[in-house]
Amino acid sequence: MALVPLLERDQVPTDHPYDTAQRVVGQVLNFHKVVGHSPRALEGFVTLSVALKEMRLNRKLRELAYLRTAQLNDCQY
């Protein structure tokens, strides 16, 4: 069970970035449902998702960049 409750669509107002997350990513992930407690934070992550999709790197090279960045920062991927 999540420590932070997951927001569902019926729990947010119509002007919430919840729908934008669905449109941009294709689905509302649990991550969005948690971050959605702060509409500004969710809006920021959705904007970041759009920017990352617009990158000119092909998918394999982009994934390699993500992996290398996680490795350099000692993060679990």
Secondary structure, DSSP 8 states (H G I E B T S, - for coil): --SS----GGGS-TTSTHHHHHHHHSS--HHHHHHTTSHHHHHHHHHHHHHHHT-SS-HHHHHHHHHHHHHHTT---
